Every structure is written in structure tokens, then in C-alpha cells.
Amino acid sequence: MVTIANQNIYFKYVLADIWFSSAKNMSFIKKECGNDFILAIKDNRKVALSEQDKANGIYVNIKSLELEGRTLSIKSNSAFAKKPTRRVVTQESHFIASILAYVKLERMNVRLGKNHFALKSRLHVAASKAVYEKWSKLSTPNFKWNKKIA
């Protein structure tokens, strides 16, 4: 399927489910089709973190990398899962904005010592307060409800 799509449609990445994340498929997509890929990897797998580690036979268990909290935060706190997917331009823009939001949350995490979920909650409260204050200023403070309408 990737071969036929590659012959008829221009694309840079193959995005697939965890079922298709075998070394054979990854090698085929990269070497035969000339595309990059985004694939989930089962948590019982081992990976080399660099070409040098691969050459030396140094592999690390995926679980030891502690990526689950980070991926959950990217999906939950930066609205990455809620992407507009009709056009490539909007996909790229949303991806970049989501990663930037995650980086800003990570910087705040380092500075304030709070996790991403707590920071997002604080941001929501601050935004709600700002909206309420603005709304209060825009409302008519001297309107009298007791006034009879003729």
C-alpha cells in the first residue's frame, strides 16, 4: 500500500498504528520508499539512541526512557490530538504550535516546579479571571432593573 501511494501521491511521512511498527516495515519505508515515518513502538522493545550505540550493540529499553508522561502531556496539555487535518499547511502549523506550547510548559515546569497539568490548570484559572474582569468592565454597571418601561 505504501509503495502504490508513494508512486501516485507526494508525502513526506508515513503515520501508522503500533501494529505496523516492525523493523522490517520501518526499513522498507525509509530505504525503499525514501520517506520518514511516525510509528508507535511497543513498550517491551529496545532501541539504540544513536548510530554509534547501534554499531556498538548498546540498546536501551523503551520503558527506561520515561516517555509516557511526556507524550501524555503533549496530547493532553498542548491540544495536539485536536488537530485540523484537512490541509498539510494547517497540520504543520498545528504541530509546531503544539510543540511550542509543550516547550513553554516544560520551561514553566523547570522554573516553578509544577507539573504540566497543574500549570495548565493555573493558566485556565488566570484566563478565566481575565475574561471575567474584562466582561465586568464591558457590562453596564448603572443599569436599573426597577425602572418601568412605558
N, C-alpha and C positions, 0 to 999 in steps of 0.2 A: 504494500500500500504506500509506503514512504517513497519507494522508487518511482511509482507511477505519478504520485503527487509532485515529486521533485522534477519530473520531466515536463509537467504541464503547468505548475504553479510556482512562482518565486516565493520562497520563505527562508528565513534565517534560522529559526528554531523549530524543533520538534518537541511538543509538550505531550507527555503521555503519563498514564497511570502507573502505579507501582508494579502492576502485573507485567509490564513490558521493560522493566529496568534490569535486564540481564546484561552481562558484559558483552555478549555477542551482539545484542541489539545496539548497545552504545557504540561499539566499534564499527558496526555497519553504518549507523547514522553519521558518524564522524568521518570515517575513512572512505566509504563507498559513495555516500551522498554528498559529502562535503558540508554538512550542516552541523550546528551545535544542538544541544538537547537540554531539556529540563525534565528530569525524572526523579521521582521519589525513590529512596533506597530503603530496603527493609532494615530494621534496627539491629539485626544479627549479622550484618555484613562488616567486613573490614576494608579500609581504604588506605591508599598511600597519599600523604598530604603534599607530596612534590614528586617530580620526575626522579630526583636523586634518591628519595626514600623508596620509590618503586624499584629503581635499579639495585638498591642495597637490600631489598626484601623487607623493608620496615613498613608494617601495616598497623593501623590503629582501628580499634573497634569503634563503630559509629556511636554507640551509647556513651563512650567516654568523652565525646566532644560536647555533650550537653547542649545540643541544638534545639531540642524540643521546646524549651521555654522561649527561645528567640523566635522560632517560626510561629509559635502560637501568638506571641506579641505582635509580630508583623501582620499576621492575619487579622487579629482582633483589634489592635490599637491603631493601626495606620490605614484601615479600610481597604487593605489590599484585595481581599476577597470580593469586595463590591466594586468591581471594575467595569467600565463601559467597554464592551468587547466588539463593537461593530467595525471600528476602523483601527488600523495599525497605529496611526498617529495618536489617537486617544488612549490606546493601550500603552504605548510608550510613555506618554505624558503621565498617565495614572501610575504606572510602575515607578517612574522617577519620583513623583510626589510622595508615594507611599514609602519608598526607601528613605527619602529626606525626612519625612515625619518620624520614621523609626530612628534615624540617626539623631534627630533633635531630642527624642525621648531618651535615648541612650546617654546623651550628654547631660540631660537633666538628671538622669538616674545617678550618674557619677557625681554630679555636683551636690545633689540634695539627699542622696542615699535612699531614695524611694523607688519601688518597682514601677514598671510601666503602667500597670493597671491603676495604681494609686495616683500616679501623675496624670493619667487621662481623666480620672475622677475629679482631681483638683482643677484641671483645665475646664471641665464641663461646669463645675460649680462657679468658677470665675467668669466664664462666658455667660452663664445664666444670670448672674448678678449684674453684669454689664448690660445685658439686654433689658433687664427689669428697670435699671436706673434710667436708661435711655427712653424706655416706654413711659416711665413715670414723668419724665420731662416733657414728652410729647403730648401727654393726655391733658385735658382741660381741667385745671385744678379749681377754678371758681364756678364751675357749672352747678346750678342749684336744681336739685331734683324736685323740690317742693313747689316750684313755680308752675302756676296754672297756665295751660295753653288754651287760648281763646278759640 
